[in-house]
Amino acid sequence: PEAGATPEPGAGLASSSPPAAKKAKGKEAKGGSRFKGVYVDKAVASKWKASIRLEHKEVHLGYYENEEDAARAYDKASICAKGFPKNLTIADYAESELAAVRACEGDVEKLRAAMGIGREAKNASRSSKHRGVCVEKKTGKWRAEIQINGRKESLGYHSNEHDAVAAYDRAAIVARGALAARTNRPVEEYEGEMATLLAFEGSFERYQATLQTKARRSNQYSSPFRGVRRHEHAQKRGAVSVKWRAEITVEGKKKSLGYHATEREAAAAYDAFARTLPGFNQAWLNFPAGAPGPAGNERTEAAGAASAAAAAAPGPDADAG
């Protein structure tokens, strides 16, 4: 300072206040990310979304709890498709991570599936490599089912895949015998249960009746006629009217054929419509021999006719009835 000048307070001392923060620019100023291919998706709170643009299309790479994880997801896709990362350096990735990316051989869809992203990953998580086993979408439980005479029969829902596999294998042994059954696991694993399973003498119906499945609980609404089921309608004062619904599956969709006073009438309606379908087969009918006879013993007659028809051909709608 010049002679005679009064120094200002604090002059010559280091400032105790922090330096001014660097002003954010670009997408960071708008709440975005400093990493390429990473941003906040307003539709998903507190998550960072990663995506990469390939061949003029945006490819989704998932949502992440923190920004760097999203940046790493982008880099892996970049390495897979282009051979180099854009956010971090190759040295920031473990050799095992790079090996997994290289194993996808430049296919980003394979990488997405390996990362648990996309339709393929979801389908893989819902499927099973075992025969007769799948995951129910709504409940997340493992469903076991087996095809008998062209019709899928439920074997119940199970909390784990192992139990569902065992349920299928036991039903296969009952229905087809220990030698002919195509089980998922070696038949020898069921040696301790073999006597009980073979005691059903090949009768799947008797075996299924012992299972606590939704299909068995709803058995009161079933009918031995193909394409027919019981329908109850609650009326005033507690009265219940009973009708028989006829339906048939056409091109993967169920088509209603109306409600009828008796099972026999509903079965006849099913037969009449079945005759109009392309590639009609006589074995599809409830009454392949012709018009139904007297109504005195309709359930016994229907059971015999339906069994004979099912044995001859699966019919247009194995799920109806």
Secondary structure, 3 states (H helix, E strand, C coil): CCCCCCCCCCCCCCCCCCCCCCCCCHHHHCCCCCCCCEEECCCCCCCEEEEEEECCEEEEEEEECCHHHHHHHHHHHHHHHHCCCCCCCHHHCCHHHHHHHHCCCCCHHHHHHHCCCCHHHHHHHHCCCCCCEEECCCCCCEEEEEEECCEEEEEEEECCHHHHHHHHHHHHHHHHHHHHCCCCCCHHHHHHHHHHHHCCCCCHHHHHCCCCCHHHHCHHHECCCCCEEEEEEECHHHCEEEEEEEEEEECCEEEEEEEECCHHHHHHHHHHHHCCCCCCCHHHCCCCCCCCCCHHHHHHHHHHHHHHHHHHCCCCCCCCC
